[in-house]
Amino acid sequence: MSQPVPVISVHVWGVPPGRVPAALGRMATHPRLLRRGPDAPAFARLLGTGRGFRVADADPTHWALVAAWPSAAAADGFEHGPVARSWRRIAREELVLRLRP
């Protein structure tokens, strides 16, 4: 039996300006949720976006997640799980990339 192939996912969500407070709340609470369960990612980082590295360069309407999943099935589970659904409720746009390491 072959081993599952790890998957890297990159998610970028665009939220309307009125939903920025909700996005900030998710940034505070979702790291803990991502660490739960047997298919938790080996690595997960929620990120803000911007044009540069100064506070003035931040884009509060775009947020991202980079995660290393143990398998494609685990990444699929995330897509239908509470964290992804929560972001989709407030997002007006979403980009998902899947990569093989």
Secondary structure, DSSP 8 states (H G I E B T S, - for coil): ------EEEEEEEE--GGGHHHHHHHHHHHHHHHT-STT--SEEEEEEEESSSSGGGEEEEEEEEEEEESSHHHHHHHHTSHHHHHHHHH-SEEEEEEE--
